[in-house]
Amino acid sequence: MPSPTSPGPQVSGVVSPQARAILLMIAAVTLFSVMDACAKGLSTRTGPVPAIWARYLGQKLLVLVLVEPRLRSVLRTFSSYA
């Protein structure tokens, strides 16, 4: 039985930074592959230009949804040039 001071598996639900980085990388590669497959499938029906346009519009909307909760704090400035 491990002692209370020995490092063991985390049971509090907190993910280590390394595990989070791995999960984010897997998600990025998966989403990129899905986005690429959708664009290739769409380009056979609509042509390459509308498919590329739809691909980047979808990517922009996804990024806006992910960034929007933190957007106000990122855009806030603390310096005043009055």
mmCIF file of the N, C-alpha and C atoms, coordinates in Angstrom:
data_MODEL
# 
_entry.id   MODEL 
# 
loop_
_atom_site.group_PDB 
_atom_site.id 
_atom_site.type_symbol 
_atom_site.label_atom_id 
_atom_site.label_alt_id 
_atom_site.label_comp_id 
_atom_site.label_asym_id 
_atom_site.label_entity_id 
_atom_site.label_seq_id 
_atom_site.pdbx_PDB_ins_code 
_atom_site.Cartn_x 
_atom_site.Cartn_y 
_atom_site.Cartn_z 
_atom_site.occupancy 
_atom_site.B_iso_or_equiv 
_atom_site.pdbx_formal_charge 
_atom_site.auth_seq_id 
_atom_site.auth_comp_id 
_atom_site.auth_asym_id 
_atom_site.auth_atom_id 
_atom_site.pdbx_PDB_model_num 
ATOM 1   N N  . MET A 1 1  ? 0.844   -1.177 0.000   1.00 0.00 ? 1  MET A N  1 
ATOM 2   C CA . MET A 1 1  ? 0.000   0.000  0.000   1.00 0.00 ? 1  MET A CA 1 
ATOM 3   C C  . MET A 1 1  ? 0.889   1.239  0.000   1.00 0.00 ? 1  MET A C  1 
ATOM 4   N N  . PRO A 1 2  ? 0.650   2.184  -0.923  1.00 0.00 ? 2  PRO A N  1 
ATOM 5   C CA . PRO A 1 2  ? 1.509   3.362  -0.978  1.00 0.00 ? 2  PRO A CA 1 
ATOM 6   C C  . PRO A 1 2  ? 1.274   4.273  0.224   1.00 0.00 ? 2  PRO A C  1 
ATOM 7   N N  . SER A 1 3  ? 2.329   4.931  0.632   1.00 0.00 ? 3  SER A N  1 
ATOM 8   C CA . SER A 1 3  ? 2.201   5.847  1.758   1.00 0.00 ? 3  SER A CA 1 
ATOM 9   C C  . SER A 1 3  ? 1.455   7.101  1.314   1.00 0.00 ? 3  SER A C  1 
ATOM 10  N N  . PRO A 1 4  ? 0.855   7.854  2.242   1.00 0.00 ? 4  PRO A N  1 
ATOM 11  C CA . PRO A 1 4  ? 0.086   9.046  1.874   1.00 0.00 ? 4  PRO A CA 1 
ATOM 12  C C  . PRO A 1 4  ? 0.933   10.131 1.222   1.00 0.00 ? 4  PRO A C  1 
ATOM 13  N N  . THR A 1 5  ? 2.248   10.112 1.427   1.00 0.00 ? 5  THR A N  1 
ATOM 14  C CA . THR A 1 5  ? 3.093   11.152 0.852   1.00 0.00 ? 5  THR A CA 1 
ATOM 15  C C  . THR A 1 5  ? 3.669   10.759 -0.502  1.00 0.00 ? 5  THR A C  1 
ATOM 16  N N  . SER A 1 6  ? 3.508   9.508  -0.912  1.00 0.00 ? 6  SER A N  1 
ATOM 17  C CA . SER A 1 6  ? 4.086   9.088  -2.186  1.00 0.00 ? 6  SER A CA 1 
ATOM 18  C C  . SER A 1 6  ? 3.191   9.545  -3.338  1.00 0.00 ? 6  SER A C  1 
ATOM 19  N N  . PRO A 1 7  ? 3.812   9.949  -4.449  1.00 0.00 ? 7  PRO A N  1 
ATOM 20  C CA . PRO A 1 7  ? 2.999   10.363 -5.587  1.00 0.00 ? 7  PRO A CA 1 
ATOM 21  C C  . PRO A 1 7  ? 2.310   9.155  -6.211  1.00 0.00 ? 7  PRO A C  1 
ATOM 22  N N  . GLY A 1 8  ? 1.050   9.265  -6.387  1.00 0.00 ? 8  GLY A N  1 
ATOM 23  C CA . GLY A 1 8  ? 0.282   8.176  -6.965  1.00 0.00 ? 8  GLY A CA 1 
ATOM 24  C C  . GLY A 1 8  ? -0.649  8.719  -8.038  1.00 0.00 ? 8  GLY A C  1 
ATOM 25  N N  . PRO A 1 9  ? -1.549  7.899  -8.504  1.00 0.00 ? 9  PRO A N  1 
ATOM 26  C CA . PRO A 1 9  ? -2.482  8.383  -9.517  1.00 0.00 ? 9  PRO A CA 1 
ATOM 27  C C  . PRO A 1 9  ? -3.376  9.467  -8.935  1.00 0.00 ? 9  PRO A C  1 
ATOM 28  N N  . GLN A 1 10 ? -3.708  10.414 -9.784  1.00 0.00 ? 10 GLN A N  1 
ATOM 29  C CA . GLN A 1 10 ? -4.543  11.521 -9.334  1.00 0.00 ? 10 GLN A CA 1 
ATOM 30  C C  . GLN A 1 10 ? -6.008  11.092 -9.370  1.00 0.00 ? 10 GLN A C  1 
ATOM 31  N N  . VAL A 1 11 ? -6.656  11.211 -8.254  1.00 0.00 ? 11 VAL A N  1 
ATOM 32  C CA . VAL A 1 11 ? -8.053  10.806 -8.171  1.00 0.00 ? 11 VAL A CA 1 
ATOM 33  C C  . VAL A 1 11 ? -8.974  11.999 -7.994  1.00 0.00 ? 11 VAL A C  1 
ATOM 34  N N  . SER A 1 12 ? -8.415  13.200 -7.933  1.00 0.00 ? 12 SER A N  1 
ATOM 35  C CA . SER A 1 12 ? -9.234  14.387 -7.709  1.00 0.00 ? 12 SER A CA 1 
ATOM 36  C C  . SER A 1 12 ? -9.874  14.899 -8.992  1.00 0.00 ? 12 SER A C  1 
ATOM 37  N N  . GLY A 1 13 ? -9.601  14.291 -10.128 1.00 0.00 ? 13 GLY A N  1 
ATOM 38  C CA . GLY A 1 13 ? -10.183 14.742 -11.383 1.00 0.00 ? 13 GLY A CA 1 
ATOM 39  C C  . GLY A 1 13 ? -9.334  15.763 -12.116 1.00 0.00 ? 13 GLY A C  1 
ATOM 40  N N  . VAL A 1 14 ? -8.204  16.144 -11.577 1.00 0.00 ? 14 VAL A N  1 
ATOM 41  C CA . VAL A 1 14 ? -7.320  17.110 -12.206 1.00 0.00 ? 14 VAL A CA 1 
ATOM 42  C C  . VAL A 1 14 ? -6.398  16.369 -13.154 1.00 0.00 ? 14 VAL A C  1 
ATOM 43  N N  . VAL A 1 15 ? -6.335  16.840 -14.391 1.00 0.00 ? 15 VAL A N  1 
ATOM 44  C CA . VAL A 1 15 ? -5.496  16.202 -15.399 1.00 0.00 ? 15 VAL A CA 1 
ATOM 45  C C  . VAL A 1 15 ? -4.140  16.885 -15.401 1.00 0.00 ? 15 VAL A C  1 
ATOM 46  N N  . SER A 1 16 ? -3.089  16.104 -15.476 1.00 0.00 ? 16 SER A N  1 
ATOM 47  C CA . SER A 1 16 ? -1.743  16.674 -15.497 1.00 0.00 ? 16 SER A CA 1 
ATOM 48  C C  . SER A 1 16 ? -1.529  17.453 -16.790 1.00 0.00 ? 16 SER A C  1 
ATOM 49  N N  . PRO A 1 17 ? -0.611  18.413 -16.786 1.00 0.00 ? 17 PRO A N  1 
ATOM 50  C CA . PRO A 1 17 ? -0.347  19.189 -18.002 1.00 0.00 ? 17 PRO A CA 1 
ATOM 51  C C  . PRO A 1 17 ? 0.100   18.317 -19.184 1.00 0.00 ? 17 PRO A C  1 
ATOM 52  N N  . GLN A 1 18 ? 0.864   17.264 -18.896 1.00 0.00 ? 18 GLN A N  1 
ATOM 53  C CA . GLN A 1 18 ? 1.316   16.384 -19.963 1.00 0.00 ? 18 GLN A CA 1 
ATOM 54  C C  . GLN A 1 18 ? 0.141   15.634 -20.585 1.00 0.00 ? 18 GLN A C  1 
ATOM 55  N N  . ALA A 1 19 ? -0.761  15.133 -19.752 1.00 0.00 ? 19 ALA A N  1 
ATOM 56  C CA . ALA A 1 19 ? -1.931  14.416 -20.265 1.00 0.00 ? 19 ALA A CA 1 
ATOM 57  C C  . ALA A 1 19 ? -2.835  15.363 -21.036 1.00 0.00 ? 19 ALA A C  1 
ATOM 58  N N  . ARG A 1 20 ? -2.982  16.579 -20.547 1.00 0.00 ? 20 ARG A N  1 
ATOM 59  C CA . ARG A 1 20 ? -3.805  17.566 -21.255 1.00 0.00 ? 20 ARG A CA 1 
ATOM 60  C C  . ARG A 1 20 ? -3.208  17.895 -22.622 1.00 0.00 ? 20 ARG A C  1 
ATOM 61  N N  . ALA A 1 21 ? -1.885  18.045 -22.677 1.00 0.00 ? 21 ALA A N  1 
ATOM 62  C CA . ALA A 1 21 ? -1.215  18.333 -23.939 1.00 0.00 ? 21 ALA A CA 1 
ATOM 63  C C  . ALA A 1 21 ? -1.403  17.185 -24.932 1.00 0.00 ? 21 ALA A C  1 
ATOM 64  N N  . ILE A 1 22 ? -1.299  15.966 -24.456 1.00 0.00 ? 22 ILE A N  1 
ATOM 65  C CA . ILE A 1 22 ? -1.491  14.806 -25.330 1.00 0.00 ? 22 ILE A CA 1 
ATOM 66  C C  . ILE A 1 22 ? -2.918  14.760 -25.853 1.00 0.00 ? 22 ILE A C  1 
ATOM 67  N N  . LEU A 1 23 ? -3.883  14.978 -24.975 1.00 0.00 ? 23 LEU A N  1 
ATOM 68  C CA . LEU A 1 23 ? -5.288  14.971 -25.403 1.00 0.00 ? 23 LEU A CA 1 
ATOM 69  C C  . LEU A 1 23 ? -5.589  16.086 -26.397 1.00 0.00 ? 23 LEU A C  1 
ATOM 70  N N  . LEU A 1 24 ? -5.031  17.267 -26.176 1.00 0.00 ? 24 LEU A N  1 
ATOM 71  C CA . LEU A 1 24 ? -5.244  18.368 -27.116 1.00 0.00 ? 24 LEU A CA 1 
ATOM 72  C C  . LEU A 1 24 ? -4.603  18.082 -28.475 1.00 0.00 ? 24 LEU A C  1 
ATOM 73  N N  . MET A 1 25 ? -3.447  17.446 -28.483 1.00 0.00 ? 25 MET A N  1 
ATOM 74  C CA . MET A 1 25 ? -2.798  17.095 -29.743 1.00 0.00 ? 25 MET A CA 1 
ATOM 75  C C  . MET A 1 25 ? -3.611  16.058 -30.503 1.00 0.00 ? 25 MET A C  1 
ATOM 76  N N  . ILE A 1 26 ? -4.117  15.061 -29.798 1.00 0.00 ? 26 ILE A N  1 
ATOM 77  C CA . ILE A 1 26 ? -4.965  14.053 -30.441 1.00 0.00 ? 26 ILE A CA 1 
ATOM 78  C C  . ILE A 1 26 ? -6.222  14.691 -31.008 1.00 0.00 ? 26 ILE A C  1 
ATOM 79  N N  . ALA A 1 27 ? -6.829  15.597 -30.243 1.00 0.00 ? 27 ALA A N  1 
ATOM 80  C CA . ALA A 1 27 ? -8.030  16.288 -30.721 1.00 0.00 ? 27 ALA A CA 1 
ATOM 81  C C  . ALA A 1 27 ? -7.726  17.147 -31.946 1.00 0.00 ? 27 ALA A C  1 
ATOM 82  N N  . ALA A 1 28 ? -6.589  17.835 -31.952 1.00 0.00 ? 28 ALA A N  1 
ATOM 83  C CA . ALA A 1 28 ? -6.232  18.685 -33.087 1.00 0.00 ? 28 ALA A CA 1 
ATOM 84  C C  . ALA A 1 28 ? -6.016  17.859 -34.353 1.00 0.00 ? 28 ALA A C  1 
ATOM 85  N N  . VAL A 1 29 ? -5.304  16.757 -34.239 1.00 0.00 ? 29 VAL A N  1 
ATOM 86  C CA . VAL A 1 29 ? -5.054  15.907 -35.402 1.00 0.00 ? 29 VAL A CA 1 
ATOM 87  C C  . VAL A 1 29 ? -6.361  15.303 -35.907 1.00 0.00 ? 29 VAL A C  1 
ATOM 88  N N  . THR A 1 30 ? -7.218  14.885 -34.989 1.00 0.00 ? 30 THR A N  1 
ATOM 89  C CA . THR A 1 30 ? -8.506  14.303 -35.382 1.00 0.00 ? 30 THR A CA 1 
ATOM 90  C C  . THR A 1 30 ? -9.384  15.331 -36.074 1.00 0.00 ? 30 THR A C  1 
ATOM 91  N N  . LEU A 1 31 ? -9.485  16.531 -35.494 1.00 0.00 ? 31 LEU A N  1 
ATOM 92  C CA . LEU A 1 31 ? -10.324 17.569 -36.099 1.00 0.00 ? 31 LEU A CA 1 
ATOM 93  C C  . LEU A 1 31 ? -9.780  18.005 -37.460 1.00 0.00 ? 31 LEU A C  1 
ATOM 94  N N  . PHE A 1 32 ? -8.460  18.090 -37.586 1.00 0.00 ? 32 PHE A N  1 
ATOM 95  C CA . PHE A 1 32 ? -7.880  18.455 -38.873 1.00 0.00 ? 32 PHE A CA 1 
ATOM 96  C C  . PHE A 1 32 ? -8.206  17.398 -39.929 1.00 0.00 ? 32 PHE A C  1 
ATOM 97  N N  . SER A 1 33 ? -8.112  16.128 -39.557 1.00 0.00 ? 33 SER A N  1 
ATOM 98  C CA . SER A 1 33 ? -8.420  15.054 -40.504 1.00 0.00 ? 33 SER A CA 1 
ATOM 99  C C  . SER A 1 33 ? -9.887  15.063 -40.906 1.00 0.00 ? 33 SER A C  1 
ATOM 100 N N  . VAL A 1 34 ? -10.771 15.286 -39.943 1.00 0.00 ? 34 VAL A N  1 
ATOM 101 C CA . VAL A 1 34 ? -12.203 15.342 -40.246 1.00 0.00 ? 34 VAL A CA 1 
ATOM 102 C C  . VAL A 1 34 ? -12.509 16.542 -41.145 1.00 0.00 ? 34 VAL A C  1 
ATOM 103 N N  . MET A 1 35 ? -11.914 17.698 -40.848 1.00 0.00 ? 35 MET A N  1 
ATOM 104 C CA . MET A 1 35 ? -12.131 18.894 -41.652 1.00 0.00 ? 35 MET A CA 1 
ATOM 105 C C  . MET A 1 35 ? -11.623 18.680 -43.078 1.00 0.00 ? 35 MET A C  1 
ATOM 106 N N  . ASP A 1 36 ? -10.484 18.043 -43.226 1.00 0.00 ? 36 ASP A N  1 
ATOM 107 C CA . ASP A 1 36 ? -9.923  17.777 -44.544 1.00 0.00 ? 36 ASP A CA 1 
ATOM 108 C C  . ASP A 1 36 ? -10.797 16.801 -45.330 1.00 0.00 ? 36 ASP A C  1 
ATOM 109 N N  . ALA A 1 37 ? -11.285 15.763 -44.680 1.00 0.00 ? 37 ALA A N  1 
ATOM 110 C CA . ALA A 1 37 ? -12.155 14.792 -45.346 1.00 0.00 ? 37 ALA A CA 1 
ATOM 111 C C  . ALA A 1 37 ? -13.470 15.439 -45.779 1.00 0.00 ? 37 ALA A C  1 
ATOM 112 N N  . CYS A 1 38 ? -14.021 16.300 -44.931 1.00 0.00 ? 38 CYS A N  1 
ATOM 113 C CA . CYS A 1 38 ? -15.261 17.002 -45.302 1.00 0.00 ? 38 CYS A CA 1 
ATOM 114 C C  . CYS A 1 38 ? -15.034 17.924 -46.492 1.00 0.00 ? 38 CYS A C  1 
ATOM 115 N N  . ALA A 1 39 ? -13.918 18.622 -46.522 1.00 0.00 ? 39 ALA A N  1 
ATOM 116 C CA . ALA A 1 39 ? -13.621 19.517 -47.643 1.00 0.00 ? 39 ALA A CA 1 
ATOM 117 C C  . ALA A 1 39 ? -13.424 18.724 -48.934 1.00 0.00 ? 39 ALA A C  1 
ATOM 118 N N  . LYS A 1 40 ? -12.769 17.575 -48.868 1.00 0.00 ? 40 LYS A N  1 
ATOM 119 C CA . LYS A 1 40 ? -12.578 16.751 -50.060 1.00 0.00 ? 40 LYS A CA 1 
ATOM 120 C C  . LYS A 1 40 ? -13.903 16.202 -50.567 1.00 0.00 ? 40 LYS A C  1 
ATOM 121 N N  . GLY A 1 41 ? -14.750 15.770 -49.645 1.00 0.00 ? 41 GLY A N  1 
ATOM 122 C CA . GLY A 1 41 ? -16.062 15.275 -50.058 1.00 0.00 ? 41 GLY A CA 1 
ATOM 123 C C  . GLY A 1 41 ? -16.942 16.370 -50.622 1.00 0.00 ? 41 GLY A C  1 
ATOM 124 N N  . LEU A 1 42 ? -16.852 17.542 -50.038 1.00 0.00 ? 42 LEU A N  1 
ATOM 125 C CA . LEU A 1 42 ? -17.659 18.665 -50.512 1.00 0.00 ? 42 LEU A CA 1 
ATOM 126 C C  . LEU A 1 42 ? -17.162 19.189 -51.852 1.00 0.00 ? 42 LEU A C  1 
ATOM 127 N N  . SER A 1 43 ? -15.869 19.123 -52.088 1.00 0.00 ? 43 SER A N  1 
ATOM 128 C CA . SER A 1 43 ? -15.316 19.664 -53.332 1.00 0.00 ? 43 SER A CA 1 
ATOM 129 C C  . SER A 1 43 ? -15.752 18.863 -54.552 1.00 0.00 ? 43 SER A C  1 
ATOM 130 N N  . THR A 1 44 ? -16.089 17.594 -54.381 1.00 0.00 ? 44 THR A N  1 
ATOM 131 C CA . THR A 1 44 ? -16.559 16.814 -55.529 1.00 0.00 ? 44 THR A CA 1 
ATOM 132 C C  . THR A 1 44 ? -17.966 17.234 -55.944 1.00 0.00 ? 44 THR A C  1 
ATOM 133 N N  . ARG A 1 45 ? -18.736 17.804 -55.016 1.00 0.00 ? 45 ARG A N  1 
ATOM 134 C CA . ARG A 1 45 ? -20.100 18.237 -55.327 1.00 0.00 ? 45 ARG A CA 1 
ATOM 135 C C  . ARG A 1 45 ? -20.203 19.710 -55.670 1.00 0.00 ? 45 ARG A C  1 
ATOM 136 N N  . THR A 1 46 ? -19.365 20.554 -55.069 1.00 0.00 ? 46 THR A N  1 
ATOM 137 C CA . THR A 1 46 ? -19.523 22.003 -55.255 1.00 0.00 ? 46 THR A CA 1 
ATOM 138 C C  . THR A 1 46 ? -18.377 22.648 -56.022 1.00 0.00 ? 46 THR A C  1 
ATOM 139 N N  . GLY A 1 47 ? -17.259 22.005 -56.103 1.00 0.00 ? 47 GLY A N  1 
ATOM 140 C CA . GLY A 1 47 ? -16.075 22.614 -56.700 1.00 0.00 ? 47 GLY A CA 1 
ATOM 141 C C  . GLY A 1 47 ? -15.092 22.995 -55.608 1.00 0.00 ? 47 GLY A C  1 
ATOM 142 N N  . PRO A 1 48 ? -13.840 23.228 -55.978 1.00 0.00 ? 48 PRO A N  1 
ATOM 143 C CA . PRO A 1 48 ? -12.816 23.471 -54.964 1.00 0.00 ? 48 PRO A CA 1 
ATOM 144 C C  . PRO A 1 48 ? -12.942 24.817 -54.238 1.00 0.00 ? 48 PRO A C  1 
ATOM 145 N N  . VAL A 1 49 ? -13.324 25.876 -54.943 1.00 0.00 ? 49 VAL A N  1 
ATOM 146 C CA . VAL A 1 49 ? -13.368 27.197 -54.295 1.00 0.00 ? 49 VAL A CA 1 
ATOM 147 C C  . VAL A 1 49 ? -14.448 27.261 -53.208 1.00 0.00 ? 49 VAL A C  1 
ATOM 148 N N  . PRO A 1 50 ? -15.704 26.878 -53.477 1.00 0.00 ? 50 PRO A N  1 
ATOM 149 C CA . PRO A 1 50 ? -16.687 26.893 -52.380 1.00 0.00 ? 50 PRO A CA 1 
ATOM 150 C C  . PRO A 1 50 ? -16.338 25.924 -51.245 1.00 0.00 ? 50 PRO A C  1 
ATOM 151 N N  . ALA A 1 51 ? -15.705 24.798 -51.565 1.00 0.00 ? 51 ALA A N  1 
ATOM 152 C CA . ALA A 1 51 ? -15.327 23.847 -50.519 1.00 0.00 ? 51 ALA A CA 1 
ATOM 153 C C  . ALA A 1 51 ? -14.262 24.440 -49.610 1.00 0.00 ? 51 ALA A C  1 
ATOM 154 N N  . ILE A 1 52 ? -13.278 25.112 -50.180 1.00 0.00 ? 52 ILE A N  1 
ATOM 155 C CA . ILE A 1 52 ? -12.238 25.755 -49.375 1.00 0.00 ? 52 ILE A CA 1 
ATOM 156 C C  . ILE A 1 52 ? -12.838 26.884 -48.550 1.00 0.00 ? 52 ILE A C  1 
ATOM 157 N N  . TRP A 1 53 ? -13.738 27.654 -49.148 1.00 0.00 ? 53 TRP A N  1 
ATOM 158 C CA . TRP A 1 53 ? -14.402 28.741 -48.435 1.00 0.00 ? 53 TRP A CA 1 
ATOM 159 C C  . TRP A 1 53 ? -15.185 28.197 -47.240 1.00 0.00 ? 53 TRP A C  1 
ATOM 160 N N  . ALA A 1 54 ? -15.933 27.123 -47.456 1.00 0.00 ? 54 ALA A N  1 
ATOM 161 C CA . ALA A 1 54 ? -16.713 26.510 -46.377 1.00 0.00 ? 54 ALA A CA 1 
ATOM 162 C C  . ALA A 1 54 ? -15.795 25.936 -45.303 1.00 0.00 ? 54 ALA A C  1 
ATOM 163 N N  . ARG A 1 55 ? -14.665 25.378 -45.717 1.00 0.00 ? 55 ARG A N  1 
ATOM 164 C CA . ARG A 1 55 ? -13.723 24.809 -44.749 1.00 0.00 ? 55 ARG A CA 1 
ATOM 165 C C  . ARG A 1 55 ? -13.192 25.879 -43.809 1.00 0.00 ? 55 ARG A C  1 
ATOM 166 N N  . TYR A 1 56 ? -12.750 26.990 -44.351 1.00 0.00 ? 56 TYR A N  1 
ATOM 167 C CA . TYR A 1 56 ? -12.184 28.029 -43.503 1.00 0.00 ? 56 TYR A CA 1 
ATOM 168 C C  . TYR A 1 56 ? -13.252 28.791 -42.722 1.00 0.00 ? 56 TYR A C  1 
ATOM 169 N N  . LEU A 1 57 ? -14.444 28.920 -43.262 1.00 0.00 ? 57 LEU A N  1 
ATOM 170 C CA . LEU A 1 57 ? -15.535 29.534 -42.509 1.00 0.00 ? 57 LEU A CA 1 
ATOM 171 C C  . LEU A 1 57 ? -15.899 28.659 -41.307 1.00 0.00 ? 57 LEU A C  1 
ATOM 172 N N  . GLY A 1 58 ? -15.985 27.345 -41.516 1.00 0.00 ? 58 GLY A N  1 
ATOM 173 C CA . GLY A 1 58 ? -16.263 26.442 -40.411 1.00 0.00 ? 58 GLY A CA 1 
ATOM 174 C C  . GLY A 1 58 ? -15.181 26.476 -39.355 1.00 0.00 ? 58 GLY A C  1 
ATOM 175 N N  . GLN A 1 59 ? -13.936 26.556 -39.799 1.00 0.00 ? 59 GLN A N  1 
ATOM 176 C CA . GLN A 1 59 ? -12.816 26.633 -38.854 1.00 0.00 ? 59 GLN A CA 1 
ATOM 177 C C  . GLN A 1 59 ? -12.886 27.926 -38.051 1.00 0.00 ? 59 GLN A C  1 
ATOM 178 N N  . LYS A 1 60 ? -13.227 29.026 -38.713 1.00 0.00 ? 60 LYS A N  1 
ATOM 179 C CA . LYS A 1 60 ? -13.331 30.312 -38.028 1.00 0.00 ? 60 LYS A CA 1 
ATOM 180 C C  . LYS A 1 60 ? -14.441 30.285 -36.987 1.00 0.00 ? 60 LYS A C  1 
ATOM 181 N N  . LEU A 1 61 ? -15.586 29.702 -37.324 1.00 0.00 ? 61 LEU A N  1 
ATOM 182 C CA . LEU A 1 61 ? -16.688 29.628 -36.383 1.00 0.00 ? 61 LEU A CA 1 
ATOM 183 C C  . LEU A 1 61 ? -16.329 28.764 -35.175 1.00 0.00 ? 61 LEU A C  1 
ATOM 184 N N  . LEU A 1 62 ? -15.638 27.665 -35.406 1.00 0.00 ? 62 LEU A N  1 
ATOM 185 C CA . LEU A 1 62 ? -15.216 26.795 -34.305 1.00 0.00 ? 62 LEU A CA 1 
ATOM 186 C C  . LEU A 1 62 ? -14.250 27.521 -33.372 1.00 0.00 ? 62 LEU A C  1 
ATOM 187 N N  . VAL A 1 63 ? -13.304 28.249 -33.937 1.00 0.00 ? 63 VAL A N  1 
ATOM 188 C CA . VAL A 1 63 ? -12.345 28.987 -33.116 1.00 0.00 ? 63 VAL A CA 1 
ATOM 189 C C  . VAL A 1 63 ? -13.054 30.085 -32.336 1.00 0.00 ? 63 VAL A C  1 
ATOM 190 N N  . LEU A 1 64 ? -14.001 30.780 -32.962 1.00 0.00 ? 64 LEU A N  1 
ATOM 191 C CA . LEU A 1 64 ? -14.737 31.821 -32.247 1.00 0.00 ? 64 LEU A CA 1 
ATOM 192 C C  . LEU A 1 64 ? -15.535 31.250 -31.086 1.00 0.00 ? 64 LEU A C  1 
ATOM 193 N N  . VAL A 1 65 ? -16.135 30.101 -31.271 1.00 0.00 ? 65 VAL A N  1 
ATOM 194 C CA . VAL A 1 65 ? -16.888 29.460 -30.187 1.00 0.00 ? 65 VAL A CA 1 
ATOM 195 C C  . VAL A 1 65 ? -15.950 29.087 -29.039 1.00 0.00 ? 65 VAL A C  1 
ATOM 196 N N  . LEU A 1 66 ? -14.757 28.606 -29.350 1.00 0.00 ? 66 LEU A N  1 
ATOM 197 C CA . LEU A 1 66 ? -13.817 28.208 -28.311 1.00 0.00 ? 66 LEU A CA 1 
ATOM 198 C C  . LEU A 1 66 ? -13.172 29.401 -27.606 1.00 0.00 ? 66 LEU A C  1 
ATOM 199 N N  . VAL A 1 67 ? -12.969 30.510 -28.328 1.00 0.00 ? 67 VAL A N  1 
ATOM 200 C CA . VAL A 1 67 ? -12.250 31.655 -27.781 1.00 0.00 ? 67 VAL A CA 1 
ATOM 201 C C  . VAL A 1 67 ? -13.198 32.664 -27.125 1.00 0.00 ? 67 VAL A C  1 
ATOM 202 N N  . GLU A 1 68 ? -14.447 32.673 -27.502 1.00 0.00 ? 68 GLU A N  1 
ATOM 203 C CA . GLU A 1 68 ? -15.391 33.695 -27.060 1.00 0.00 ? 68 GLU A CA 1 
ATOM 204 C C  . GLU A 1 68 ? -15.488 33.861 -25.546 1.00 0.00 ? 68 GLU A C  1 
ATOM 205 N N  . PRO A 1 69 ? -15.480 32.796 -24.745 1.00 0.00 ? 69 PRO A N  1 
ATOM 206 C CA . PRO A 1 69 ? -15.577 33.015 -23.298 1.00 0.00 ? 69 PRO A CA 1 
ATOM 207 C C  . PRO A 1 69 ? -14.421 33.841 -22.721 1.00 0.00 ? 69 PRO A C  1 
ATOM 208 N N  . ARG A 1 70 ? -13.253 33.781 -23.328 1.00 0.00 ? 70 ARG A N  1 
ATOM 209 C CA . ARG A 1 70 ? -12.093 34.519 -22.817 1.00 0.00 ? 70 ARG A CA 1 
ATOM 210 C C  . ARG A 1 70 ? -11.795 35.774 -23.616 1.00 0.00 ? 70 ARG A C  1 
ATOM 211 N N  . LEU A 1 71 ? -12.623 36.105 -24.594 1.00 0.00 ? 71 LEU A N  1 
ATOM 212 C CA . LEU A 1 71 ? -12.306 37.199 -25.510 1.00 0.00 ? 71 LEU A CA 1 
ATOM 213 C C  . LEU A 1 71 ? -12.260 38.550 -24.816 1.00 0.00 ? 71 LEU A C  1 
ATOM 214 N N  . ARG A 1 72 ? -13.187 38.820 -23.914 1.00 0.00 ? 72 ARG A N  1 
ATOM 215 C CA . ARG A 1 72 ? -13.196 40.123 -23.235 1.00 0.00 ? 72 ARG A CA 1 
ATOM 216 C C  . ARG A 1 72 ? -11.956 40.334 -22.383 1.00 0.00 ? 72 ARG A C  1 
ATOM 217 N N  . SER A 1 73 ? -11.512 39.306 -21.687 1.00 0.00 ? 73 SER A N  1 
ATOM 218 C CA . SER A 1 73 ? -10.327 39.468 -20.849 1.00 0.00 ? 73 SER A CA 1 
ATOM 219 C C  . SER A 1 73 ? -9.065  39.611 -21.696 1.00 0.00 ? 73 SER A C  1 
ATOM 220 N N  . VAL A 1 74 ? -9.048  39.024 -22.874 1.00 0.00 ? 74 VAL A N  1 
ATOM 221 C CA . VAL A 1 74 ? -7.881  39.135 -23.747 1.00 0.00 ? 74 VAL A CA 1 
ATOM 222 C C  . VAL A 1 74 ? -7.823  40.515 -24.392 1.00 0.00 ? 74 VAL A C  1 
ATOM 223 N N  . LEU A 1 75 ? -8.967  41.061 -24.761 1.00 0.00 ? 75 LEU A N  1 
ATOM 224 C CA . LEU A 1 75 ? -9.000  42.346 -25.447 1.00 0.00 ? 75 LEU A CA 1 
ATOM 225 C C  . LEU A 1 75 ? -8.928  43.545 -24.501 1.00 0.00 ? 75 LEU A C  1 
ATOM 226 N N  . ARG A 1 76 ? -9.091  43.317 -23.207 1.00 0.00 ? 76 ARG A N  1 
ATOM 227 C CA . ARG A 1 76 ? -9.071  44.409 -22.234 1.00 0.00 ? 76 ARG A CA 1 
ATOM 228 C C  . ARG A 1 76 ? -7.654  44.965 -22.112 1.00 0.00 ? 76 ARG A C  1 
ATOM 229 N N  . THR A 1 77 ? -7.553  46.276 -22.121 1.00 0.00 ? 77 THR A N  1 
ATOM 230 C CA . THR A 1 77 ? -6.251  46.921 -21.937 1.00 0.00 ? 77 THR A CA 1 
ATOM 231 C C  . THR A 1 77 ? -6.229  47.614 -20.590 1.00 0.00 ? 77 THR A C  1 
ATOM 232 N N  . PHE A 1 78 ? -5.070  47.719 -20.029 1.00 0.00 ? 78 PHE A N  1 
ATOM 233 C CA . PHE A 1 78 ? -4.923  48.344 -18.719 1.00 0.00 ? 78 PHE A CA 1 
ATOM 234 C C  . PHE A 1 78 ? -4.133  49.639 -18.788 1.00 0.00 ? 78 PHE A C  1 
ATOM 235 N N  . SER A 1 79 ? -3.663  50.005 -19.950 1.00 0.00 ? 79 SER A N  1 
ATOM 236 C CA . SER A 1 79 ? -2.919  51.258 -20.070 1.00 0.00 ? 79 SER A CA 1 
ATOM 237 C C  . SER A 1 79 ? -3.827  52.312 -20.686 1.00 0.00 ? 79 SER A C  1 
ATOM 238 N N  . SER A 1 80 ? -3.658  53.534 -20.231 1.00 0.00 ? 80 SER A N  1 
ATOM 239 C CA . SER A 1 80 ? -4.453  54.628 -20.797 1.00 0.00 ? 80 SER A CA 1 
ATOM 240 C C  . SER A 1 80 ? -3.474  55.700 -21.295 1.00 0.00 ? 80 SER A C  1 
ATOM 241 N N  . TYR A 1 81 ? -3.730  56.139 -22.478 1.00 0.00 ? 81 TYR A N  1 
ATOM 242 C CA . TYR A 1 81 ? -2.876  57.158 -23.100 1.00 0.00 ? 81 TYR A CA 1 
ATOM 243 C C  . TYR A 1 81 ? -3.652  58.461 -23.193 1.00 0.00 ? 81 TYR A C  1 
ATOM 244 N N  . ALA A 1 82 ? -4.163  58.941 -22.094 1.00 0.00 ? 82 ALA A N  1 
ATOM 245 C CA . ALA A 1 82 ? -4.974  60.162 -22.093 1.00 0.00 ? 82 ALA A CA 1 
ATOM 246 C C  . ALA A 1 82 ? -4.133  61.394 -21.950 1.00 0.00 ? 82 ALA A C  1 
# 
